[in-house]
Amino acid sequence: MKKVLQYLLLVMVAAQGYCQELNLPVFTQYLADNDFVVSPTFAGIGDNFRIRANGLTQWVGIKNAPQNLALYTDIRIANRSGAGLSAYVDRNGNTRQNGFKLSFAHHLILDLTTQQYLSFGLSYNVNNFRIAIEDFNTTYENPTIDPRVTDDRSTTNHNFDVGALYRIGEFWLSANANNLLPKDEDIFTGFEPNALLNLQFYSGYIFKLSNYSEVEPSTFVQLFASDGRSSTDLNFKYRKYNGNDDFWWVGGSFRFLNDQGMIPLNLGPMVGLKKSFFYVSYAYQLTLNDLTTYNTGTHALTVGFDLFQSLSVCPCTKGKYRKGNKLYQ
């Protein structure tokens, strides 16, 4: 039992270390029809002012497991540009992290006949990390709190993301670089990674079927420059539409670490519904490692609204179309 507790402690410390890298954690929020989660290049693509609120509870059943709340909004500006805002609050044991991003994207037509478009995006990020010493408790092994801990040990990082998005027909490929600037200092242990760069690649294709439905396979790759660790998501979605631009969808996501081949790290189903201007989806992830015995998985709920419909005169920012029925993105 002691070894099990030591293992759990090690995993939580590792998770907190990743949190200190000042990166908003990406699970499957982007699959809730919200590509803007992945890259600023998606800002303004579509015909609505989109709002998505996401709540994520990780490793339910483990005390002080990570929890995250996030809000994403984006809107088209004129005919060829878009702007967006994302904000989050992340809690992981005795660590706290919060921040926001201001994003801008511009969209270009490469070839109108073949529907080739190119988009560029830029985000300005502010992230704050702190150790919540007010939550420190004594234990049998440590009956007193270290008197040297006298403040919150907080730090704020200002940074930038850049991205590019290429689309042709129903295919898309985006490349994004998060946190281009390194941290200035190590204020906690002296062993933290200064390189915050996080590379993300997102690609997929929509196969339209004959019964007002479609399937959408996609993949998402993350690479952390600090230590070279990386992961890959393999996703699949099936959507079914009606004649009023409403739809429901089901899908699944499979994540693995790239240095462990196809051994699954996370696996789970997803389901969603859009009715008029309202959107809701739920995703479940089961972590397939030694923590499986001690938790009931990760749960993510997304609620959203699509407001102020306004068609663009430029096809580079129009939403996807199917049999004459406008889709919201």
C-alpha positions in Angstrom: 0.0 0.0 0.0 2.9 2.3 0.8 4.3 1.8 -2.7 0.9 2.6 -4.2 0.7 5.8 -2.3 4.2 6.8 -3.3 3.3 6.1 -7.0 0.2 8.3 -6.7 2.2 11.0 -5.2 4.8 10.8 -7.9 2.1 11.1 -10.6 0.5 14.1 -8.9 3.9 15.8 -8.6 4.6 15.2 -12.3 1.2 16.6 -13.2 1.9 19.7 -11.1 5.2 20.0 -12.8 3.5 20.1 -16.2 1.1 22.6 -14.9 4.0 24.9 -14.0 4.9 25.0 -17.7 2.0 27.5 -18.1 0.2 25.6 -20.8 -3.6 25.3 -20.8 -4.2 21.5 -20.7 -5.7 20.1 -23.9 -7.9 17.0 -23.6 -10.8 16.7 -26.0 -12.3 20.2 -25.6 -11.5 21.0 -29.2 -13.7 18.1 -30.4 -16.8 19.9 -29.0 -17.0 21.7 -32.4 -14.6 24.3 -31.1 -11.4 24.2 -33.1 -10.5 27.6 -31.7 -9.3 25.7 -28.6 -6.4 24.4 -30.6 -5.3 27.4 -32.6 -6.1 31.2 -33.0 -6.2 30.6 -36.8 -9.8 29.3 -36.4 -11.1 32.6 -35.0 -13.8 34.0 -37.2 -14.4 30.9 -39.4 -18.2 30.5 -39.4 -21.2 32.6 -39.3 -21.8 33.1 -35.6 -20.4 34.7 -32.5 -19.5 31.4 -30.7 -19.3 30.9 -27.0 -18.1 27.7 -25.4 -17.8 27.0 -21.6 -16.0 23.9 -20.6 -15.7 22.2 -17.3 -13.2 19.3 -16.8 -12.7 17.1 -13.8 -9.8 14.7 -14.1 -9.2 11.4 -12.3 -12.5 11.5 -10.3 -12.0 9.6 -7.0 -8.5 10.8 -6.3 -8.2 13.6 -3.7 -7.0 17.0 -5.1 -7.1 15.7 -8.7 -6.8 18.4 -11.4 -9.9 20.5 -12.2 -10.3 23.0 -15.0 -12.8 25.6 -16.1 -12.4 27.5 -19.4 -14.3 29.9 -21.6 -13.8 30.3 -25.3 -15.3 32.9 -27.6 -14.6 34.0 -31.2 -16.2 36.2 -33.8 -15.6 37.3 -37.4 -14.4 40.8 -38.0 -15.4 42.2 -41.4 -15.1 39.5 -44.1 -11.6 38.2 -43.8 -10.5 38.4 -40.2 -11.5 37.1 -36.8 -10.9 37.7 -33.1 -11.2 35.5 -30.0 -10.8 35.4 -26.3 -10.1 32.4 -24.1 -9.8 32.3 -20.3 -9.2 29.5 -17.8 -8.8 28.6 -14.1 -6.9 25.4 -13.3 -6.6 23.7 -9.9 -4.2 20.9 -9.3 -3.5 19.8 -5.7 -2.0 22.8 -3.9 -1.2 24.6 -7.2 -3.4 27.2 -8.9 -3.1 28.5 -12.4 -5.2 31.0 -14.4 -4.8 33.0 -17.5 -6.3 34.3 -20.7 -5.5 34.7 -24.4 -6.4 37.4 -26.9 -6.3 36.1 -30.5 -6.5 37.5 -34.0 -6.7 35.7 -37.3 -6.6 36.7 -40.9 -7.9 34.4 -43.8 -6.8 34.4 -47.4 -8.1 32.7 -50.6 -5.4 30.7 -52.4 -7.7 29.3 -55.1 -11.4 29.8 -55.3 -12.1 27.0 -57.7 -10.6 24.2 -55.5 -11.6 26.0 -52.3 -8.1 26.4 -51.0 -7.7 28.9 -48.1 -4.8 29.9 -45.9 -5.1 31.5 -42.4 -2.6 33.0 -40.0 -3.2 33.5 -36.3 -1.6 35.3 -33.3 -2.3 35.1 -29.6 -1.1 37.2 -26.7 -1.1 35.1 -23.5 -1.0 36.0 -19.8 -0.6 33.0 -17.4 -0.3 33.1 -13.6 0.9 30.3 -11.4 0.9 30.1 -7.6 1.3 27.7 -4.8 -1.7 27.9 -2.4 0.0 27.8 0.9 -3.3 28.5 2.7 -4.3 24.9 1.8 -1.1 23.3 3.3 -1.9 20.8 6.0 0.3 19.0 8.5 0.7 15.2 8.4 2.0 12.5 10.7 5.3 12.5 8.8 5.4 16.4 8.7 3.8 17.7 11.9 4.7 21.3 11.1 4.7 23.5 8.0 8.1 24.6 6.8 8.6 28.1 8.3 10.5 29.1 5.2 7.3 29.0 3.2 6.0 32.5 3.8 4.3 33.6 0.6 2.3 32.2 -2.4 5.4 31.8 -4.5 3.5 33.1 -7.6 4.8 33.9 -11.0 3.2 35.5 -14.1 4.3 34.8 -17.7 3.5 36.9 -20.7 3.8 35.0 -24.0 2.7 34.6 -27.6 1.3 31.9 -29.9 1.5 31.8 -33.7 -0.3 29.4 -36.1 -1.1 28.7 -39.7 -4.1 26.8 -41.1 -4.4 25.3 -44.6 -7.8 24.2 -45.9 -8.8 22.5 -49.2 -12.3 21.3 -49.6 -13.2 19.2 -46.6 -9.5 18.8 -45.5 -7.7 20.9 -42.9 -4.2 21.0 -41.4 -3.2 23.5 -38.7 0.2 24.0 -37.1 0.5 26.0 -33.9 3.4 27.1 -31.7 2.4 28.0 -28.1 4.5 30.0 -25.7 7.3 31.2 -28.0 9.2 32.9 -25.2 11.0 31.1 -22.4 10.5 31.8 -18.7 12.8 34.4 -17.2 13.6 32.6 -13.9 13.1 29.6 -11.7 11.5 30.8 -8.5 10.4 27.4 -7.1 13.0 24.6 -7.2 15.6 25.6 -9.7 14.8 22.5 -11.7 11.8 23.8 -13.7 11.9 23.8 -17.5 12.6 27.3 -18.9 11.5 26.2 -22.4 7.7 26.6 -22.5 7.3 25.9 -26.3 4.5 23.6 -27.1 3.9 22.6 -30.7 0.5 21.4 -31.8 -0.6 19.9 -35.1 -4.3 19.3 -35.9 -5.7 17.7 -39.1 -8.8 16.0 -40.3 -11.2 15.4 -43.2 -15.0 15.4 -43.4 -16.6 12.6 -45.5 -20.2 13.6 -46.4 -22.7 10.8 -46.7 -25.9 10.6 -48.6 -28.4 10.7 -45.7 -27.7 14.2 -44.3 -24.8 12.8 -42.2 -21.1 12.8 -42.2 -18.0 11.2 -40.6 -15.0 13.1 -39.4 -11.7 11.4 -38.6 -9.0 13.7 -37.2 -5.7 13.6 -35.4 -4.1 16.0 -32.9 -0.4 15.9 -31.9 1.3 17.7 -29.0 5.1 18.1 -28.6 6.7 19.8 -25.6 10.1 21.3 -26.3 11.2 21.2 -22.6 11.8 17.5 -22.5 10.7 16.1 -25.9 7.6 14.3 -24.6 4.7 14.1 -27.1 1.3 12.6 -27.5 -1.1 11.8 -30.3 -4.9 11.8 -30.4 -6.8 9.7 -32.9 -10.5 10.8 -33.1 -13.6 9.8 -34.9 -17.0 11.6 -35.1 -20.3 10.9 -36.7 -22.8 13.7 -37.3 -26.5 13.6 -38.2 -28.3 16.8 -39.4 -31.9 17.8 -39.9 -33.3 20.5 -42.2 -33.0 23.3 -39.6 -29.2 23.3 -39.3 -29.5 21.2 -36.1 -27.5 18.1 -35.5 -26.4 15.4 -33.0 -23.1 13.6 -33.0 -21.3 10.7 -31.3 -17.6 9.9 -31.4 -14.5 8.7 -29.6 -10.9 9.7 -28.8 -7.8 7.6 -28.4 -4.6 9.2 -26.9 -1.2 7.6 -26.7 2.3 8.7 -25.9 4.5 8.7 -29.0 7.4 7.0 -27.3 5.2 4.1 -26.3 3.8 3.2 -29.7 0.1 2.6 -29.9 -0.3 1.7 -26.2 -3.4 3.7 -25.1 -3.1 6.4 -22.4 -6.6 7.8 -22.6 -9.7 6.3 -24.3 -13.3 7.5 -24.2 -16.6 8.2 -25.9 -18.1 11.6 -26.7 -21.6 12.8 -27.5 -23.0 16.2 -28.5 -26.2 18.1 -29.7 -26.9 21.4 -31.4 -30.4 22.8 -31.3 -31.0 26.2 -32.7 -28.4 28.5 -31.0 -27.7 26.1 -28.1 -24.9 23.6 -28.0 -24.0 20.9 -25.4 -21.6 18.0 -25.4 -20.1 15.5 -22.9 -16.8 13.6 -23.1 -15.5 10.8 -20.9 -11.9 9.6 -20.8 -10.5 6.6 -19.0 -6.8 6.8 -18.2 -5.4 3.4 -18.9 -2.5 3.2 -16.5 -1.9 2.2 -12.9 -4.3 5.0 -11.8 -7.3 3.2 -13.3 -7.8 1.3 -10.1 -8.2 4.5 -8.0 -10.4 6.7 -10.2 -13.5 6.6 -12.4 -12.0 8.6 -15.2 -12.1 12.2 -16.5 -15.3 14.0 -17.3 -15.7 17.0 -19.5 -18.9 19.0 -20.1 -19.2 21.8 -22.8 -22.1 24.2 -23.0 -22.2 26.8 -25.8 -24.2 29.4 -27.7 -24.0 30.5 -31.4 -25.3 34.0 -31.6 -25.7 36.9 -34.0 -25.7 35.0 -37.3 -24.1 36.9 -40.1 -23.1 35.4 -43.4 -19.7 36.4 -44.9 -19.3 37.5 -48.5 -15.8 35.9 -48.5 -15.7 32.1 -48.8 -12.5 32.0 -46.7 -14.5 32.6 -43.6 -17.8 31.0 -44.5 -19.0 27.9 -42.6 -19.2 24.5 -44.1 -22.2 23.8 -46.4 -24.0 20.6 -47.1 -26.9 20.2 -49.6 -27.7 23.8 -49.3 -28.2 23.7 -45.5 -25.8 26.1 -43.7 -23.8 24.6 -40.9 -22.6 26.9 -38.2 -18.9 26.1 -38.6 
